[in-house]
Amino acid sequence: MNIIYLLECVNDDQTLYKIGYTKNSVKKRIEKLQTGNPHKIKELNSYKSYYGQLLEKTLHKHYSYCKKNGEWFSLDIAEVANFIKTCEKIEKNFDALKDNPFFKN
């Protein structure tokens, strides 16, 4: 089981959100990201999924219109509030496709 996470980092002029996944601990991932970052990073949401990296990549494409740098995005309040619902919706699509020979997880 993998964990898809939504992190928040607020600096002086903007709030950015990181969408990523880990096989271990979100807390440990935040500790690594926090090194060298003067702005506090905090976990907003996490979602457990068997589709780890695939779900992360799909979320990155889903939110590509608001991508800032790497895996950091400028999301609006509705996107943040609906993060788990979006994960669930995408995962249901993956479940529906899992027996399709052209679908690779």
C-alpha positions, 0 to 999 in steps of 0.5 A, spaced: 500 500 500 502 506 498 500 513 500 498 519 496 499 525 500 498 533 499 503 537 502 502 545 503 508 550 504 506 557 505 511 563 503 511 570 503 507 571 497 504 564 495 502 558 498 504 551 494 502 544 494 506 538 493 502 532 490 507 526 491 507 518 494 511 514 499 511 507 500 513 509 507 511 515 512 509 522 510 512 524 516 519 522 514 518 525 507 516 531 510 523 531 514 527 530 507 523 536 504 524 540 509 531 540 509 534 546 506 527 549 505 526 556 510 518 555 510 514 550 514 511 544 510 505 541 513 501 535 511 494 537 509 491 530 506 493 523 505 490 517 501 492 510 501 492 506 494 495 500 491 496 505 485 501 509 488 506 512 482 500 511 477 495 515 481 501 520 483 502 521 475 495 522 474 494 527 479 500 531 476 497 531 469 490 532 472 493 539 475 498 540 470 494 547 468 496 550 475 503 546 476 509 551 478 515 547 479 516 540 479 511 536 483 509 543 486 502 546 484 498 552 485 491 549 487 485 553 489 481 552 495 476 547 492 481 543 489 485 542 496 478 541 499 476 535 494 483 532 493 481 525 497 474 525 492 479 526 486 483 520 488 477 516 489 475 518 483 481 516 479 482 510 483 475 507 481 477 508 474 483 504 475 479 499 478 475 498 472 481 498 467 485 493 471 483 487 467 484 490 461 490 488 458 492 495 455 492 498 462 499 497 466 499 499 473 
